[in-house]
Amino acid sequence: MPAIVVDKLTKWFPVRAARPGTGFRRLFSPAVTEKAEVVRELSFQIDEGERVAFIGPNGAGKSTTLKMLTGILHPSSGDARVAGFVPWLQRHQLAHRIGIVFGQRSQLWYHLPLRQSFELLAHLYAVPRAEFDSRLDRLANRLAIADLLDRRVAQLSLGQRLRCEIAATLLHKPAILLLDEPTIGLDVTAKAALRDHLNSLSREEGTTVLLTSHDTGDIERICDRAIIIDHGTTLLDQPIEQLRRRYLGPRAIVLVTHERDPVLQLPGVSVIASEPYRITLAVDTSLARVETVVAEALQRLQVRDLLIENTPLEEVVKSIYSTSAAGRRDVAAP
């Protein structure tokens, strides 16, 4: 069964428009209310165990969509199922199956010691004591919060609190994680620990992850697939590696060889730098697969070392948005 199904989900909010007329007449004109459509007929499906990035610029509708998937907001139209439940109609049943992290929202009790907050959450979710102790011990070690358990939440720094928020979300072993900017304020070490833990959860427990983040490092290291939206509609829904191949030009491969003057000629491959015992190739991914080029290089040359330079995902996303914006301008042009 799919973990998340979204079918033509739409959300609009009423917005007070400017009154018609001018001067004194405008003062007594009736108010006009318009619809601001934030999410428009959005559809996608996520299977159990998938790790999916939900990408879009500010105002694209990401957080609004997540709030509908958690039942916080009711949609204007359309349908959704999360863990088999309709979120806005079955919030209580759904709460036991999902974990939610909104980067700027807290579920911890501000003036209580952290351990007591965790115990209260375990009680709310009816987590057995032995299971709670085991999971808390694992999370405390993985997220480096063991020495914080007896401190009040009010005494924690932003980075410490966010690590604790994530631990709190995972205490009841949710089947689905909805994460909205979960690494805001975390240092490099804490980010790496969180990314590793989320990957482990997905592999070992089949946890489904839907992640929104402006940090492309989160997306690259956690997710295998990306759903990209803009103005409340889907632009693309593809595996991340496929997005790279489709929207980027050449990929660079650096070969360090035993040959003093290495030579490699293949269709779709050009030499962009050459020096003794080293050659840098540009691979046109529309004509040749990187894996094929590497295999040929290993067969034809005595390779001591090689480096495949991955273009940052941020460049992929920029390329997609620039293409989309150009298309909208062409449509709007007379």
Helices and strands as residue ranges (DSSP letters): E 4-17, H 23-27, E 32-46, E 51-55, H 62-69, E 77-82, H 91-95, E 98-102, H 114-124, H 129-142, G 146-148, G 153-155, H 158-170, E 176-180, H 188-205, E 208-212, H 216-222, E 225-230, E 233-239, H 240-247, E 251-257, E 269-275, E 278-283, H 290-300, E 303-309, H 313-332
